[in-house]
Amino acid sequence: MKKLETFIKNESTAGIVLIVVTLMALFLQNSPLSTYYNNFLHTHVEVRFGDLQIAKPLLLWVNDGLMAIFFFLIGLEVKREVLSGHLSSLSKVALPTIAAIGGMLVPALIYIAFNGSNSFALNGWAIPTATDIAFALGILSLLGSRVPVSLKIFLMALAIIDDLGAIVIIALFYTSELSFTSITVASISLIVLFIMNRLKVARKAAYILVGIILWVSVLKSGVHATLAGVALAFMIPLESKTEDGKSFSMLKEMEHGLHYWVAFLILPLFAFVNAGIDLKDISINEMTNSVPLGIALGLFIGKQLGVFGFSFIAIKLGLAKLPESSSWLQLYGVAVLTGIGFTMSLFVDSLAFNDTQIYHSADKLAILLGSFISGLVGYIILKKVLSIKGKS
């Protein structure tokens, strides 16, 4: 339980850092410093090894490279939770899984209802399906110890399952034309990693080396490079032994070692390079376009309806139980918080619309607004409900 509390505390602090970094990006983009900010985003970075060349602006190095490390951490968390954590039994996984499905399905349907007649706009159907665990737990932490631990566990498990759903969506719907040669190299890399896992290879460097080859081949294949991080994570052994026979968990050590880097460097840097929206070019008419409306309403209305509605049905049917020491209103407040899509929604947005300016950044502003309103309303509901409980 102490490790769980430490994890939640770290995620909460990271959420506050994300808020500060987002405000910085918005300020820079809408100030006389915007030229320097945009030059930073488009700084050309090139890595060459013989005939192999990877040349991208800094923005894409963050989105394709550093975010692969983020998804590697997500993969490690999912594997650990499934094997020995809060997703390791049917009774533990039932409620967050059902809630996560509702939280992805209903926002997608709302978005599609607004954009069903526009084939290009439909690419963004998955944008409002995401939940940002750092932001959501950050808001929850502001309420202190009054929040039942069971609710924090529910939100954390739901967000992890939500991230797993995002991984599947990216693999199935945001993959471009495939390179047979690169796919072959990636497949061989996965086979090598699997064999290493079965042979109980206990050297992190070996997994990292093959993992880099896997990432480069996936990057060149047409499949989004972040999926390489997830695939590598699933091949990391939970339990290993050193040469002198001592047992240790490579997976847990890697997860612990990466957590601070992801929470306090990778995600803030991602937010910094993606949240800089030029507000001067966005009009009221553009914000009432079907795409930003579908995103904002999908996050604020769709997520809470999906998460709470599916949870309510599951509990009433006896498929799951209400989190211990919590109430329906508290569960509803947490459901509203799941509408904080932020970093994950921005990431899916970059894939869906390929960072084009067709919507003049109204799509990204809709993500920020939908996330902000969800966080504010969720906080107000939970504060009121918890204060009533404290007095009774």
Secondary structure in CASP SS format (residue, H / E / C, confidence):
PFRMAT SS
TARGET T0000
AUTHOR 0000-0000-0000
METHOD secondary structure of the structure
MODEL  1
M C 1.00
K H 1.00
K H 1.00
L H 1.00
E H 1.00
T H 1.00
F H 1.00
I H 1.00
K H 1.00
N H 1.00
E H 1.00
S H 1.00
T H 1.00
A H 1.00
G H 1.00
I H 1.00
V H 1.00
L H 1.00
I H 1.00
V H 1.00
V H 1.00
T H 1.00
L H 1.00
M H 1.00
A H 1.00
L H 1.00
F H 1.00
L H 1.00
Q H 1.00
N C 1.00
S C 1.00
P C 1.00
L C 1.00
S H 1.00
T H 1.00
Y H 1.00
Y H 1.00
N H 1.00
N H 1.00
F H 1.00
L H 1.00
H C 1.00
T C 1.00
H E 1.00
V E 1.00
E E 1.00
V E 1.00
R E 1.00
F E 1.00
G C 1.00
D C 1.00
L E 1.00
Q E 1.00
I E 1.00
A E 1.00
K E 1.00
P E 1.00
L H 1.00
L H 1.00
L H 1.00
W H 1.00
V H 1.00
N H 1.00
D H 1.00
G H 1.00
L H 1.00
M H 1.00
A H 1.00
I H 1.00
F H 1.00
F H 1.00
F H 1.00
L H 1.00
I H 1.00
G H 1.00
L H 1.00
E H 1.00
V H 1.00
K H 1.00
R H 1.00
E H 1.00
V H 1.00
L H 1.00
S H 1.00
G C 1.00
H C 1.00
L C 1.00
S C 1.00
S C 1.00
L H 1.00
S H 1.00
K H 1.00
V H 1.00
A H 1.00
L H 1.00
P H 1.00
T H 1.00
I H 1.00
A H 1.00
A H 1.00
I H 1.00
G H 1.00
G H 1.00
M H 1.00
L H 1.00
V H 1.00
P H 1.00
A H 1.00
L H 1.00
I H 1.00
Y H 1.00
I H 1.00
A H 1.00
F H 1.00
N H 1.00
G C 1.00
S C 1.00
N C 1.00
S C 1.00
F C 1.00
A H 1.00
L H 1.00
N H 1.00
G H 1.00
W C 1.00
A C 1.00
I H 1.00
P H 1.00
T H 1.00
A C 1.00
T C 1.00
D C 1.00
I H 1.00
A H 1.00
F H 1.00
A H 1.00
L H 1.00
G H 1.00
I H 1.00
L H 1.00
S H 1.00
L C 1.00
L C 1.00
G H 1.00
S H 1.00
R H 1.00
V C 1.00
P C 1.00
V H 1.00
S H 1.00
L H 1.00
K H 1.00
I H 1.00
F H 1.00
L H 1.00
M H 1.00
A H 1.00
L H 1.00
A H 1.00
I H 1.00
I H 1.00
D H 1.00
D H 1.00
L H 1.00
G H 1.00
A H 1.00
I H 1.00
V H 1.00
I H 1.00
I H 1.00
A H 1.00
L H 1.00
F H 1.00
Y C 1.00
T C 1.00
S C 1.00
E C 1.00
L C 1.00
S C 1.00
F H 1.00
T H 1.00
S H 1.00
I H 1.00
T H 1.00
V H 1.00
A H 1.00
S H 1.00
I H 1.00
S H 1.00
L H 1.00
I H 1.00
V H 1.00
L H 1.00
F H 1.00
I H 1.00
M H 1.00
N H 1.00
R H 1.00
L C 1.00
K C 1.00
V C 1.00
A C 1.00
R C 1.00
K H 1.00
A H 1.00
A H 1.00
Y H 1.00
I H 1.00
L H 1.00
V H 1.00
G H 1.00
I H 1.00
I H 1.00
L H 1.00
W H 1.00
V H 1.00
S H 1.00
V H 1.00
L H 1.00
K H 1.00
S H 1.00
G C 1.00
V C 1.00
H C 1.00
A C 1.00
T H 1.00
L H 1.00
A H 1.00
G H 1.00
V H 1.00
A H 1.00
L H 1.00
A H 1.00
F H 1.00
M H 1.00
I C 1.00
P C 1.00
L C 1.00
E C 1.00
S E 1.00
K E 1.00
T C 1.00
E C 1.00
D C 1.00
G C 1.00
K C 1.00
S E 1.00
F E 1.00
S C 1.00
M H 1.00
L H 1.00
K H 1.00
E H 1.00
M H 1.00
E H 1.00
H H 1.00
G H 1.00
L H 1.00
H H 1.00
Y H 1.00
W H 1.00
V H 1.00
A H 1.00
F H 1.00
L H 1.00
I H 1.00
L H 1.00
P H 1.00
L H 1.00
F H 1.00
A H 1.00
F H 1.00
V H 1.00
N H 1.00
A C 1.00
G C 1.00
I C 1.00
D C 1.00
L H 1.00
K H 1.00
D H 1.00
I C 1.00
S C 1.00
I H 1.00
N H 1.00
E H 1.00
M H 1.00
T C 1.00
N C 1.00
S H 1.00
V H 1.00
P H 1.00
L H 1.00
G H 1.00
I H 1.00
A H 1.00
L H 1.00
G H 1.00
L H 1.00
F H 1.00
I H 1.00
G H 1.00
K H 1.00
Q H 1.00
L H 1.00
G H 1.00
V H 1.00
F H 1.00
G H 1.00
F H 1.00
S H 1.00
F H 1.00
I H 1.00
A H 1.00
I H 1.00
K H 1.00
L C 1.00
G C 1.00
L C 1.00
A C 1.00
K C 1.00
L C 1.00
P C 1.00
E C 1.00
S C 1.00
S C 1.00
S C 1.00
W H 1.00
L H 1.00
Q H 1.00
L H 1.00
Y H 1.00
G H 1.00
V H 1.00
A H 1.00
V H 1.00
L H 1.00
T C 1.00
G C 1.00
I C 1.00
G C 1.00
F H 1.00
T H 1.00
M H 1.00
S H 1.00
L H 1.00
F H 1.00
V H 1.00
D H 1.00
S H 1.00
L H 1.00
A H 1.00
F C 1.00
N C 1.00
D C 1.00
T C 1.00
Q C 1.00
I C 1.00
Y C 1.00
H C 1.00
S C 1.00
A H 1.00
D H 1.00
K H 1.00
L H 1.00
A H 1.00
I H 1.00
L H 1.00
L H 1.00
G H 1.00
S H 1.00
F H 1.00
I H 1.00
S H 1.00
G H 1.00
L H 1.00
V H 1.00
G H 1.00
Y H 1.00
I H 1.00
I H 1.00
L H 1.00
K H 1.00
K H 1.00
V H 1.00
L H 1.00
S H 1.00
I H 1.00
K H 1.00
G H 1.00
K H 1.00
S C 1.00
END
